[in-house]
Amino acid sequence: MSNTFAAIDFETAVGHNVCSVGIVMVENGNIVEEYHQLIQPPYNDYNYYNIRVHGITPEDTYNAPLFSEIFPEIQSRLNDNIVVAHNEAFDRGVLLNSMRDYNIHSSELRTEEK
């Protein structure tokens, strides 16, 4: 198994609507970069129970960029890398559904399968 990868974690406001992303880049077992960005979900709408989980509120994301605006940052970190996540099925679904919602084709991501 490689010691070089990108670890990703999404927080959601409602359903798969993203309100935050964190990505940690690891090279040869060492953290070389940490990226975090608040994201304004559609209509800045939140489920109370999601807020209780992560503590992010509509006030926190009122002026935050949309997913489509920060996608290039996500793309630059994930392309051509092994991508891992604590709950991979959830995070993959959030990513792919968010891309679909903003008309970003899944072929724009090139990640390695391991």
C-alpha positions in Angstrom: 0.0 0.0 0.0 1.2 3.5 -0.9 2.1 6.0 1.8 1.1 8.8 -0.6 -2.6 9.7 -0.8 -5.3 12.4 -0.4 -7.7 12.0 2.5 -11.0 13.8 2.1 -13.9 14.5 4.4 -17.2 16.3 3.6 -19.7 17.8 6.0 -23.3 18.3 4.7 -26.0 20.7 5.4 -29.0 18.8 4.1 -28.8 15.4 2.2 -25.7 15.5 0.1 -25.5 19.3 0.0 -22.0 20.2 1.0 -21.2 22.8 3.6 -17.5 22.0 4.2 -14.6 20.0 2.8 -11.3 19.0 4.3 -8.5 17.4 2.4 -5.1 16.3 3.8 -2.3 15.5 1.4 0.1 12.8 2.6 3.4 12.0 0.9 5.6 9.2 2.0 3.6 9.0 5.3 4.0 12.7 6.1 1.3 15.3 6.0 2.4 17.9 3.4 -0.7 20.0 3.1 -4.1 20.6 4.8 -6.9 22.2 2.9 -10.3 23.3 4.5 -13.1 25.3 2.9 -16.6 26.2 4.0 -19.0 25.9 1.2 -22.4 27.6 0.8 -25.0 24.8 0.2 -27.9 25.5 -2.1 -30.2 28.2 -0.6 -27.9 28.1 2.4 -30.4 25.6 3.8 -29.5 23.4 6.8 -31.0 20.5 8.7 -30.9 21.1 12.5 -29.5 17.6 13.1 -26.6 18.1 10.7 -25.7 21.3 12.5 -25.7 19.3 15.8 -23.2 16.9 14.3 -20.7 19.4 12.8 -21.5 22.8 14.3 -21.5 24.6 11.0 -24.4 27.0 10.6 -26.0 29.1 7.8 -24.3 32.2 9.3 -20.9 30.4 8.8 -21.5 29.8 5.1 -23.5 32.9 4.2 -20.6 34.4 2.3 -18.8 31.2 1.5 -18.2 30.1 -2.1 -20.4 27.6 -3.9 -19.2 24.1 -4.6 -18.6 24.9 -8.3 -16.3 27.7 -7.3 -14.0 25.6 -5.1 -14.2 22.4 -7.2 -10.9 23.3 -9.0 -9.2 23.3 -5.6 -10.7 19.8 -4.9 -9.8 18.6 -8.4 -6.2 19.8 -8.1 -5.7 17.8 -4.9 -7.5 14.6 -5.9 -6.5 14.2 -9.6 -3.9 11.4 -10.1 -3.9 10.5 -6.4 -5.2 7.6 -4.3 -8.1 9.0 -2.4 -9.1 7.7 1.0 -11.9 8.6 3.4 -13.2 7.4 6.8 -16.6 6.7 5.3 -15.7 6.4 1.7 -19.1 5.5 0.4 -20.6 8.6 1.9 -17.9 11.0 0.8 -17.8 9.6 -2.7 -21.5 10.0 -3.0 -21.4 13.6 -1.7 -18.7 14.4 -4.2 -20.3 12.8 -7.2 -23.8 14.2 -6.4 -22.4 17.7 -5.9 -20.5 17.4 -9.2 -23.8 16.4 -10.9 -25.7 19.2 -9.2 -23.3 21.7 -10.7 -23.0 20.0 -14.1 -19.4 19.0 -13.5 -18.8 15.7 -15.4 -17.2 12.9 -13.3 -14.5 12.4 -16.0 -13.0 15.7 -14.7 -11.6 13.6 -11.7 -8.8 11.2 -12.3 -8.2 9.2 -9.1 -6.4 6.0 -8.6 -8.3 2.9 -7.4 -6.6 0.8 -4.8 
